[in-house]
Amino acid sequence: MTPKTSKLPKYVTARKGSLRYQRQYPTKLRHLCMTTAFTRPLGLSIKQATDDKILKAACNLGGVVY
């Protein structure tokens, strides 16, 4: 199931009924992070998410989503 929009914003993925924000760390910094990606839940379920809620949650994490 997808949110009310047909397409999710960049860097937002749907997993197990909720939305997550995921970005890759720059290759020169990956050895410091011990992982390759930054992933955080947006706190929104797929069924109840709207475009505005998704964009607001992603921007609160520090990502600029277009």
All heavy atoms as a GROMACS GRO file, in nm:
protein
  519
    1MET      N    1   0.082  -0.118   0.000
    1MET     CA    2   0.000   0.000   0.000
    1MET      C    3   0.086   0.124   0.000
    1MET      O    4   0.187   0.129   0.065
    1MET     CB    5  -0.081   0.002   0.128
    1MET     CG    6  -0.221  -0.032   0.110
    1MET     SD    7  -0.349   0.066   0.160
    1MET     CE    8  -0.466  -0.048   0.097
    2THR      N    9   0.045   0.224  -0.069
    2THR     CA   10   0.119   0.350  -0.074
    2THR      C   11   0.034   0.460  -0.012
    2THR      O   12  -0.086   0.445   0.003
    2THR     CB   13   0.153   0.387  -0.220
    2THR    OG1   14   0.032   0.396  -0.293
    2THR    CG2   15   0.243   0.283  -0.283
    3PRO      N   16   0.098   0.571   0.024
    3PRO     CA   17   0.020   0.681   0.078
    3PRO      C   18  -0.075   0.737  -0.028
    3PRO      O   19  -0.079   0.690  -0.140
    3PRO     CB   20   0.124   0.783   0.120
    3PRO     CG   21   0.252   0.738   0.066
    3PRO     CD   22   0.238   0.596   0.024
    4LYS      N   23  -0.146   0.841   0.007
    4LYS     CA   24  -0.246   0.897  -0.083
    4LYS      C   25  -0.186   0.949  -0.213
    4LYS      O   26  -0.257   0.967  -0.310
    4LYS     CB   27  -0.323   1.007  -0.010
    4LYS     CG   28  -0.405   0.951   0.103
    4LYS     CD   29  -0.476   1.058   0.179
    4LYS     CE   30  -0.551   0.995   0.294
    4LYS     NZ   31  -0.613   1.091   0.380
    5THR      N   32  -0.056   0.971  -0.214
    5THR     CA   33   0.011   1.009  -0.338
    5THR      C   34   0.060   0.883  -0.406
    5THR      O   35   0.081   0.781  -0.345
    5THR     CB   36   0.132   1.101  -0.311
    5THR    OG1   37   0.225   1.029  -0.233
    5THR    CG2   38   0.090   1.228  -0.241
    6SER      N   39   0.079   0.891  -0.535
    6SER     CA   40   0.124   0.773  -0.608
    6SER      C   41   0.275   0.756  -0.599
    6SER      O   42   0.326   0.647  -0.622
    6SER     CB   43   0.082   0.784  -0.754
    6SER     OG   44   0.140   0.898  -0.812
    7LYS      N   45   0.348   0.860  -0.562
    7LYS     CA   46   0.493   0.853  -0.558
    7LYS      C   47   0.545   0.915  -0.428
    7LYS      O   48   0.502   1.022  -0.388
    7LYS     CB   49   0.550   0.929  -0.677
    7LYS     CG   50   0.698   0.919  -0.691
    7LYS     CD   51   0.746   0.991  -0.814
    7LYS     CE   52   0.897   0.991  -0.819
    7LYS     NZ   53   0.948   1.068  -0.930
    8LEU      N   54   0.636   0.846  -0.363
    8LEU     CA   55   0.696   0.898  -0.241
    8LEU      C   56   0.807   0.996  -0.275
    8LEU      O   57   0.871   0.984  -0.379
    8LEU     CB   58   0.754   0.783  -0.158
    8LEU     CG   59   0.653   0.689  -0.096
    8LEU    CD1   60   0.725   0.569  -0.035
    8LEU    CD2   61   0.573   0.760   0.010
    9PRO      N   62   0.834   1.092  -0.187
    9PRO     CA   63   0.944   1.185  -0.211
    9PRO      C   64   1.079   1.113  -0.213
    9PRO      O   65   1.092   1.000  -0.166
    9PRO     CB   66   0.938   1.281  -0.093
    9PRO     CG   67   0.803   1.264  -0.035
    9PRO     CD   68   0.760   1.126  -0.067
   10LYS      N   69   1.177   1.181  -0.263
   10LYS     CA   70   1.312   1.128  -0.270
   10LYS      C   71   1.361   1.095  -0.129
   10LYS      O   72   1.337   1.172  -0.035
   10LYS     CB   73   1.401   1.235  -0.334
   10LYS     CG   74   1.533   1.187  -0.381
   10LYS     CD   75   1.601   1.299  -0.457
   10LYS     CE   76   1.732   1.254  -0.513
   10LYS     NZ   77   1.798   1.363  -0.587
   11TYR      N   78   1.428   0.982  -0.113
   11TYR     CA   79   1.488   0.934   0.011
   11TYR      C   80   1.387   0.881   0.113
   11TYR      O   81   1.425   0.847   0.223
   11TYR     CB   82   1.576   1.040   0.078
   11TYR     CG   83   1.677   1.102  -0.013
   11TYR    CD1   84   1.677   1.238  -0.039
   11TYR    CD2   85   1.773   1.024  -0.077
   11TYR    CE1   86   1.769   1.295  -0.124
   11TYR    CE2   87   1.866   1.080  -0.163
   11TYR     CZ   88   1.863   1.216  -0.186
   11TYR     OH   89   1.954   1.272  -0.271
   12VAL      N   90   1.261   0.876   0.080
   12VAL     CA   91   1.160   0.820   0.170
   12VAL      C   92   1.118   0.684   0.115
   12VAL      O   93   1.086   0.672  -0.003
   12VAL     CB   94   1.038   0.913   0.182
   12VAL    CG1   95   0.930   0.850   0.268
   12VAL    CG2   96   1.080   1.046   0.242
   13THR      N   97   1.122   0.582   0.202
   13THR     CA   98   1.084   0.448   0.160
   13THR      C   99   0.975   0.395   0.252
   13THR      O  100   0.963   0.438   0.367
   13THR     CB  101   1.204   0.351   0.166
   13THR    OG1  102   1.256   0.349   0.298
   13THR    CG2  103   1.313   0.393   0.069
   14ALA      N  104   0.898   0.302   0.200
   14ALA     CA  105   0.793   0.237   0.278
   14ALA      C  106   0.841   0.098   0.318
   14ALA      O  107   0.881   0.018   0.233
   14ALA     CB  108   0.666   0.227   0.194
   15ARG      N  109   0.839   0.070   0.448
   15ARG     CA  110   0.882  -0.060   0.500
   15ARG      C  111   0.789  -0.102   0.612
   15ARG      O  112   0.769  -0.028   0.708
   15ARG     CB  113   1.024  -0.052   0.558
   15ARG     CG  114   1.130  -0.013   0.461
   15ARG     CD  115   1.203  -0.134   0.418
   15ARG     NE  116   1.297  -0.098   0.314
   15ARG     CZ  117   1.406  -0.163   0.292
   15ARG    NH1  118   1.436  -0.266   0.366
   15ARG    NH2  119   1.484  -0.127   0.193
   16LYS      N  120   0.736  -0.222   0.600
   16LYS     CA  121   0.654  -0.284   0.706
   16LYS      C  122   0.544  -0.192   0.758
   16LYS      O  123   0.522  -0.181   0.878
   16LYS     CB  124   0.742  -0.329   0.822
   16LYS     CG  125   0.843  -0.435   0.784
   16LYS     CD  126   0.923  -0.479   0.903
   16LYS     CE  127   1.026  -0.583   0.863
   16LYS     NZ  128   1.107  -0.626   0.974
   17GLY      N  129   0.476  -0.124   0.671
   17GLY     CA  130   0.362  -0.041   0.710
   17GLY      C  131   0.395   0.098   0.759
   17GLY      O  132   0.306   0.173   0.797
   18SER      N  133   0.523   0.136   0.760
   18SER     CA  134   0.560   0.271   0.804
   18SER      C  135   0.658   0.332   0.704
   18SER      O  136   0.711   0.265   0.616
   18SER     CB  137   0.622   0.267   0.943
   18SER     OG  138   0.742   0.194   0.940
   19LEU      N  139   0.680   0.460   0.720
   19LEU     CA  140   0.769   0.533   0.629
   19LEU      C  141   0.902   0.561   0.698
   19LEU      O  142   0.907   0.593   0.817
   19LEU     CB  143   0.704   0.664   0.586
   19LEU     CG  144   0.577   0.648   0.505
   19LEU    CD1  145   0.512   0.783   0.482
   19LEU    CD2  146   0.605   0.581   0.372
   20ARG      N  147   1.010   0.552   0.621
   20ARG     CA  148   1.144   0.573   0.673
   20ARG      C  149   1.220   0.668   0.580
   20ARG      O  150   1.196   0.670   0.461
   20ARG     CB  151   1.220   0.442   0.683
   20ARG     CG  152   1.150   0.341   0.773
   20ARG     CD  153   1.225   0.213   0.785
   20ARG     NE  154   1.350   0.223   0.857
   20ARG     CZ  155   1.361   0.229   0.989
   20ARG    NH1  156   1.254   0.227   1.063
   20ARG    NH2  157   1.479   0.236   1.047
   21TYR      N  158   1.313   0.742   0.638
   21TYR     CA  159   1.402   0.832   0.564
   21TYR      C  160   1.538   0.766   0.559
   21TYR      O  161   1.592   0.726   0.662
   21TYR     CB  162   1.409   0.966   0.636
   21TYR     CG  163   1.499   1.067   0.569
   21TYR    CD1  164   1.454   1.139   0.460
   21TYR    CD2  165   1.627   1.090   0.616
   21TYR    CE1  166   1.536   1.233   0.399
   21TYR    CE2  167   1.709   1.183   0.556
   21TYR     CZ  168   1.663   1.254   0.448
   21TYR     OH  169   1.743   1.346   0.387
   22GLN      N  170   1.597   0.754   0.440
   22GLN     CA  171   1.726   0.686   0.427
   22GLN      C  172   1.816   0.761   0.329
   22GLN      O  173   1.775   0.795   0.220
   22GLN     CB  174   1.708   0.543   0.379
   22GLN     CG  175   1.839   0.468   0.368
   22GLN     CD  176   1.820   0.322   0.334
   22GLN    OE1  177   1.709   0.275   0.323
   22GLN    NE2  178   1.928   0.252   0.317
   23ARG      N  179   1.940   0.785   0.372
   23ARG     CA  180   2.042   0.847   0.289
   23ARG      C  181   2.171   0.769   0.305
   23ARG      O  182   2.198   0.712   0.410
   23ARG     CB  183   2.070   0.991   0.333
   23ARG     CG  184   1.961   1.091   0.312
   23ARG     CD  185   1.935   1.127   0.168
   23ARG     NE  186   2.051   1.171   0.095
   23ARG     CZ  187   2.083   1.298   0.073
   23ARG    NH1  188   2.008   1.393   0.121
   23ARG    NH2  189   2.190   1.328   0.005
   24GLN      N  190   2.255   0.771   0.204
   24GLN     CA  191   2.386   0.707   0.210
   24GLN      C  192   2.488   0.809   0.263
   24GLN      O  193   2.482   0.927   0.230
   24GLN     CB  194   2.429   0.661   0.070
   24GLN     CG  195   2.340   0.556   0.010
   24GLN     CD  196   2.350   0.425   0.083
   24GLN    OE1  197   2.455   0.387   0.132
   24GLN    NE2  198   2.238   0.357   0.094
   25TYR      N  199   2.578   0.761   0.348
   25TYR     CA  200   2.688   0.846   0.394
   25TYR      C  201   2.788   0.862   0.280
   25TYR      O  202   2.804   0.772   0.197
   25TYR     CB  203   2.761   0.783   0.512
   25TYR     CG  204   2.684   0.787   0.642
   25TYR    CD1  205   2.645   0.670   0.705
   25TYR    CD2  206   2.652   0.908   0.701
   25TYR    CE1  207   2.575   0.674   0.824
   25TYR    CE2  208   2.583   0.912   0.821
   25TYR     CZ  209   2.545   0.795   0.882
   25TYR     OH  210   2.476   0.798   0.999
   26PRO      N  211   2.859   0.975   0.274
   26PRO     CA  212   2.965   0.990   0.174
   26PRO      C  213   3.071   0.881   0.193
   26PRO      O  214   3.101   0.841   0.306
   26PRO     CB  215   3.023   1.128   0.203
   26PRO     CG  216   2.915   1.202   0.276
   26PRO     CD  217   2.841   1.097   0.353
   27THR      N  218   3.129   0.835   0.085
   27THR     CA  219   3.224   0.723   0.092
   27THR      C  220   3.346   0.757   0.178
   27THR      O  221   3.402   0.668   0.242
   27THR     CB  222   3.270   0.682  -0.049
   27THR    OG1  223   3.320   0.796  -0.117
   27THR    CG2  224   3.156   0.622  -0.127
   28LYS      N  225   3.386   0.881   0.182
   28LYS     CA  226   3.503   0.918   0.262
   28LYS      C  227   3.474   0.919   0.413
   28LYS      O  228   3.567   0.921   0.493
   28LYS     CB  229   3.554   1.055   0.220
   28LYS     CG  230   3.613   1.055   0.081
   28LYS     CD  231   3.665   1.190   0.043
   28LYS     CE  232   3.726   1.185  -0.096
   28LYS     NZ  233   3.781   1.315  -0.135
   29LEU      N  234   3.347   0.917   0.452
   29LEU     CA  235   3.311   0.920   0.594
   29LEU      C  236   3.259   0.787   0.646
   29LEU      O  237   3.236   0.772   0.766
   29LEU     CB  238   3.205   1.027   0.618
   29LEU     CG  239   3.246   1.170   0.587
   29LEU    CD1  240   3.129   1.263   0.610
   29LEU    CD2  241   3.363   1.211   0.673
   30ARG      N  242   3.239   0.690   0.560
   30ARG     CA  243   3.180   0.563   0.601
   30ARG      C  244   3.263   0.489   0.706
   30ARG      O  245   3.209   0.422   0.792
   30ARG     CB  246   3.156   0.474   0.480
   30ARG     CG  247   3.042   0.524   0.396
   30ARG     CD  248   3.014   0.432   0.281
   30ARG     NE  249   2.912   0.496   0.198
   30ARG     CZ  250   2.876   0.453   0.081
   30ARG    NH1  251   2.932   0.345   0.030
   30ARG    NH2  252   2.784   0.516   0.012
   31HIS      N  253   3.394   0.504   0.702
   31HIS     CA  254   3.477   0.436   0.801
   31HIS      C  255   3.456   0.494   0.941
   31HIS      O  256   3.476   0.427   1.041
   31HIS     CB  257   3.625   0.442   0.761
   31HIS     CG  258   3.685   0.579   0.770
   31HIS    ND1  259   3.661   0.677   0.675
   31HIS    CD2  260   3.764   0.635   0.864
   31HIS    CE1  261   3.726   0.787   0.711
   31HIS    NE2  262   3.789   0.764   0.824
   32LEU      N  263   3.413   0.618   0.951
   32LEU     CA  264   3.385   0.680   1.080
   32LEU      C  265   3.248   0.638   1.136
   32LEU      O  266   3.229   0.630   1.257
   32LEU     CB  267   3.388   0.832   1.068
   32LEU     CG  268   3.520   0.893   1.026
   32LEU    CD1  269   3.504   1.041   1.001
   32LEU    CD2  270   3.626   0.868   1.132
   33CYS      N  271   3.155   0.611   1.047
   33CYS     CA  272   3.018   0.579   1.087
   33CYS      C  273   2.996   0.431   1.113
   33CYS      O  274   2.898   0.395   1.178
   33CYS     CB  275   2.921   0.624   0.978
   33CYS     SG  276   2.937   0.797   0.936
   34MET      N  277   3.083   0.346   1.062
   34MET     CA  278   3.071   0.201   1.074
   34MET      C  279   2.947   0.146   1.005
   34MET      O  280   2.904   0.036   1.034
   34MET     CB  281   3.072   0.157   1.220
   34MET     CG  282   3.195   0.200   1.293
   34MET     SD  283   3.341   0.136   1.213
   34MET     CE  284   3.436   0.090   1.351
   35THR      N  285   2.886   0.223   0.919
   35THR     CA  286   2.771   0.179   0.841
   35THR      C  287   2.768   0.260   0.712
   35THR      O  288   2.839   0.361   0.700
   35THR     CB  289   2.640   0.196   0.920
   35THR    OG1  290   2.533   0.143   0.844
   35THR    CG2  291   2.612   0.340   0.953
   36THR      N  292   2.688   0.218   0.617
   36THR     CA  293   2.686   0.288   0.489
   36THR      C  294   2.569   0.384   0.475
   36THR      O  295   2.572   0.470   0.389
   36THR     CB  296   2.682   0.188   0.373
   36THR    OG1  297   2.564   0.109   0.384
   36THR    CG2  298   2.804   0.099   0.372
   37ALA      N  299   2.465   0.368   0.560
   37ALA     CA  300   2.345   0.450   0.541
   37ALA      C  301   2.292   0.504   0.674
   37ALA      O  302   2.306   0.442   0.778
   37ALA     CB  303   2.237   0.369   0.472
   38PHE      N  304   2.230   0.620   0.665
   38PHE     CA  305   2.159   0.683   0.775
   38PHE      C  306   2.011   0.654   0.753
   38PHE      O  307   1.955   0.691   0.651
   38PHE     CB  308   2.185   0.834   0.772
   38PHE     CG  309   2.098   0.914   0.862
   38PHE    CD1  310   2.131   0.928   0.995
   38PHE    CD2  311   1.985   0.977   0.814
   38PHE    CE1  312   2.052   1.004   1.079
   38PHE    CE2  313   1.906   1.054   0.897
   38PHE     CZ  314   1.939   1.067   1.030
   39THR      N  315   1.947   0.585   0.847
   39THR     CA  316   1.806   0.550   0.834
   39THR      C  317   1.733   0.586   0.962
   39THR      O  318   1.776   0.549   1.071
   39THR     CB  319   1.790   0.398   0.808
   39THR    OG1  320   1.866   0.364   0.693
   39THR    CG2  321   1.645   0.363   0.784
   40ARG      N  322   1.621   0.657   0.949
   40ARG     CA  323   1.540   0.694   1.064
   40ARG      C  324   1.392   0.679   1.028
   40ARG      O  325   1.351   0.711   0.917
   40ARG     CB  326   1.563   0.839   1.106
   40ARG     CG  327   1.699   0.866   1.161
   40ARG     CD  328   1.719   0.801   1.297
   40ARG     NE  329   1.846   0.833   1.355
   40ARG     CZ  330   1.956   0.761   1.343
   40ARG    NH1  331   1.954   0.652   1.273
   40ARG    NH2  332   2.067   0.796   1.399
   41PRO      N  333   1.310   0.633   1.122
   41PRO     CA  334   1.166   0.627   1.097
   41PRO      C  335   1.106   0.767   1.100
   41PRO      O  336   1.149   0.854   1.176
   41PRO     CB  337   1.113   0.543   1.212
   41PRO     CG  338   1.215   0.555   1.319
   41PRO     CD  339   1.346   0.577   1.252
   42LEU      N  340   1.007   0.790   1.015
   42LEU     CA  341   0.940   0.920   1.012
   42LEU      C  342   0.826   0.927   1.111
   42LEU      O  343   0.772   1.034   1.136
   42LEU     CB  344   0.888   0.949   0.871
   42LEU     CG  345   0.994   0.973   0.765
   42LEU    CD1  346   0.928   0.997   0.630
   42LEU    CD2  347   1.082   1.090   0.801
   43GLY      N  348   0.786   0.814   1.167
   43GLY     CA  349   0.677   0.813   1.263
   43GLY      C  350   0.540   0.823   1.199
   43GLY      O  351   0.445   0.866   1.264
   44LEU      N  352   0.530   0.786   1.072
   44LEU     CA  353   0.404   0.792   1.000
   44LEU      C  354   0.370   0.655   0.944
   44LEU      O  355   0.458   0.584   0.897
   44LEU     CB  356   0.413   0.891   0.883
   44LEU     CG  357   0.446   1.035   0.917
   44LEU    CD1  358   0.474   1.112   0.789
   44LEU    CD2  359   0.331   1.098   0.991
   45SER      N  360   0.243   0.619   0.950
   45SER     CA  361   0.202   0.495   0.888
   45SER      C  362   0.170   0.522   0.741
   45SER      O  363   0.136   0.634   0.703
   45SER     CB  364   0.081   0.435   0.958
   45SER     OG  365  -0.033   0.514   0.932
   46ILE      N  366   0.180   0.420   0.660
   46ILE     CA  367   0.158   0.436   0.517
   46ILE      C  368   0.014   0.476   0.488
   46ILE      O  369  -0.013   0.559   0.403
   46ILE     CB  370   0.194   0.306   0.444
   46ILE    CG1  371   0.343   0.279   0.456
   46ILE    CG2  372   0.154   0.311   0.298
   46ILE    CD1  373   0.386   0.146   0.402
   47LYS      N  374  -0.080   0.420   0.562
   47LYS     CA  375  -0.221   0.444   0.535
   47LYS      C  376  -0.266   0.585   0.570
   47LYS      O  377  -0.356   0.639   0.508
   47LYS     CB  378  -0.307   0.344   0.613
   47LYS     CG  379  -0.288   0.202   0.568
   47LYS     CD  380  -0.371   0.108   0.650
   47LYS     CE  381  -0.347  -0.035   0.608
   47LYS     NZ  382  -0.421  -0.129   0.691
   48GLN      N  383  -0.204   0.648   0.669
   48GLN     CA  384  -0.250   0.778   0.718
   48GLN      C  385  -0.163   0.894   0.673
   48GLN      O  386  -0.192   1.008   0.704
   48GLN     CB  387  -0.257   0.775   0.870
   48GLN     CG  388  -0.355   0.673   0.922
   48GLN     CD  389  -0.349   0.659   1.072
   48GLN    OE1  390  -0.261   0.715   1.136
   48GLN    NE2  391  -0.442   0.584   1.128
   49ALA      N  392  -0.057   0.868   0.600
   49ALA     CA  393   0.036   0.973   0.561
   49ALA      C  394  -0.018   1.055   0.444
   49ALA      O  395  -0.076   1.002   0.351
   49ALA     CB  396   0.170   0.913   0.523
   50THR      N  397   0.002   1.186   0.451
   50THR     CA  398  -0.030   1.275   0.341
   50THR      C  399   0.100   1.338   0.293
   50THR      O  400   0.204   1.328   0.358
   50THR     CB  401  -0.127   1.386   0.385
   50THR    OG1  402  -0.064   1.464   0.487
   50THR    CG2  403  -0.258   1.327   0.437
   51ASP      N  404   0.094   1.405   0.179
   51ASP     CA  405   0.214   1.470   0.124
   51ASP      C  406   0.274   1.568   0.224
   51ASP      O  407   0.394   1.571   0.245
   51ASP     CB  408   0.180   1.545  -0.005
   51ASP     CG  409   0.158   1.453  -0.121
   51ASP    OD1  410   0.203   1.337  -0.116
   51ASP    OD2  411   0.096   1.498  -0.219
   52ASP      N  412   0.190   1.651   0.284
   52ASP     CA  413   0.240   1.752   0.376
   52ASP      C  414   0.306   1.691   0.499
   52ASP      O  415   0.411   1.736   0.543
   52ASP     CB  416   0.125   1.844   0.421
   52ASP     CG  417   0.072   1.928   0.306
   52ASP    OD1  418   0.149   1.955   0.212
   52ASP    OD2  419  -0.046   1.968   0.313
   53LYS      N  420   0.245   1.588   0.555
   53LYS     CA  421   0.301   1.522   0.673
   53LYS      C  422   0.435   1.456   0.641
   53LYS      O  423   0.528   1.461   0.720
   53LYS     CB  424   0.204   1.418   0.728
   53LYS     CG  425   0.083   1.477   0.795
   53LYS     CD  426  -0.006   1.367   0.848
   53LYS     CE  427  -0.130   1.422   0.914
   53LYS     NZ  428  -0.217   1.315   0.965
   54ILE      N  429   0.444   1.394   0.525
   54ILE     CA  430   0.569   1.328   0.485
   54ILE      C  431   0.680   1.430   0.468
   54ILE      O  432   0.791   1.412   0.518
   54ILE     CB  433   0.549   1.246   0.356
   54ILE    CG1  434   0.453   1.130   0.381
   54ILE    CG2  435   0.682   1.195   0.304
   54ILE    CD1  436   0.410   1.060   0.253
   55LEU      N  437   0.653   1.538   0.396
   55LEU     CA  438   0.755   1.641   0.374
   55LEU      C  439   0.798   1.707   0.505
   55LEU      O  440   0.916   1.731   0.526
   55LEU     CB  441   0.703   1.746   0.276
   55LEU     CG  442   0.689   1.700   0.132
   55LEU    CD1  443   0.624   1.808   0.048
   55LEU    CD2  444   0.824   1.662   0.075
   56LYS      N  445   0.703   1.734   0.593
   56LYS     CA  446   0.736   1.797   0.721
   56LYS      C  447   0.824   1.705   0.806
   56LYS      O  448   0.923   1.748   0.864
   56LYS     CB  449   0.609   1.833   0.797
   56LYS     CG  450   0.635   1.913   0.923
   56LYS     CD  451   0.507   1.944   0.996
   56LYS     CE  452   0.428   2.048   0.920
   56LYS     NZ  453   0.309   2.095   0.992
   57ALA      N  454   0.790   1.577   0.811
   57ALA     CA  455   0.868   1.482   0.891
   57ALA      C  456   1.008   1.465   0.834
   57ALA      O  457   1.105   1.458   0.908
   57ALA     CB  458   0.795   1.348   0.896
   58ALA      N  459   1.022   1.459   0.702
   58ALA     CA  460   1.153   1.443   0.639
   58ALA      C  461   1.238   1.568   0.660
   58ALA      O  462   1.358   1.558   0.686
   58ALA     CB  463   1.138   1.412   0.491
   59CYS      N  464   1.179   1.685   0.652
   59CYS     CA  465   1.254   1.809   0.673
   59CYS      C  466   1.298   1.824   0.817
   59CYS      O  467   1.402   1.880   0.846
   59CYS     CB  468   1.173   1.928   0.629
   59CYS     SG  469   1.154   1.940   0.451
   60ASN      N  470   1.220   1.773   0.911
   60ASN     CA  471   1.258   1.779   1.052
   60ASN      C  472   1.380   1.695   1.082
   60ASN      O  473   1.450   1.718   1.180
   60ASN     CB  474   1.142   1.734   1.141
   60ASN     CG  475   1.035   1.840   1.151
   60ASN    OD1  476   1.061   1.958   1.127
   60ASN    ND2  477   0.916   1.799   1.186
   61LEU      N  478   1.408   1.596   0.999
   61LEU     CA  479   1.528   1.514   1.016
   61LEU      C  480   1.651   1.582   0.956
   61LEU      O  481   1.760   1.532   0.966
   61LEU     CB  482   1.509   1.377   0.952
   61LEU     CG  483   1.417   1.283   1.025
   61LEU    CD1  484   1.399   1.156   0.945
   61LEU    CD2  485   1.473   1.250   1.161
   62GLY      N  486   1.632   1.694   0.891
   62GLY     CA  487   1.745   1.767   0.834
   62GLY      C  488   1.762   1.745   0.686
   62GLY      O  489   1.853   1.801   0.625
   63GLY      N  490   1.676   1.668   0.626
   63GLY     CA  491   1.686   1.643   0.482
   63GLY      C  492   1.599   1.737   0.405
   63GLY      O  493   1.488   1.770   0.446
   64VAL      N  494   1.648   1.783   0.294
   64VAL     CA  495   1.569   1.866   0.206
   64VAL      C  496   1.512   1.773   0.100
   64VAL      O  497   1.587   1.711   0.025
   64VAL     CB  498   1.653   1.977   0.141
   64VAL    CG1  499   1.569   2.059   0.046
   64VAL    CG2  500   1.712   2.065   0.249
   65VAL      N  501   1.380   1.760   0.096
   65VAL     CA  502   1.315   1.665   0.007
   65VAL      C  503   1.235   1.743  -0.096
   65VAL      O  504   1.155   1.829  -0.060
   65VAL     CB  505   1.221   1.571   0.086
   65VAL    CG1  506   1.156   1.472  -0.006
   65VAL    CG2  507   1.300   1.502   0.194
   66TYR      N  508   1.254   1.715  -0.222
   66TYR     CA  509   1.180   1.782  -0.329
   66TYR      C  510   1.089   1.687  -0.396
   66TYR      O  511   1.111   1.576  -0.414
   66TYR     CB  512   1.276   1.842  -0.430
   66TYR     CG  513   1.361   1.950  -0.372
   66TYR    CD1  514   1.496   1.929  -0.353
   66TYR    CD2  515   1.308   2.070  -0.332
   66TYR    CE1  516   1.577   2.026  -0.298
   66TYR    CE2  517   1.388   2.169  -0.277
   66TYR     CZ  518   1.522   2.146  -0.260
   66TYR     OH  519   1.601   2.242  -0.206
   0.00000   0.00000   0.00000
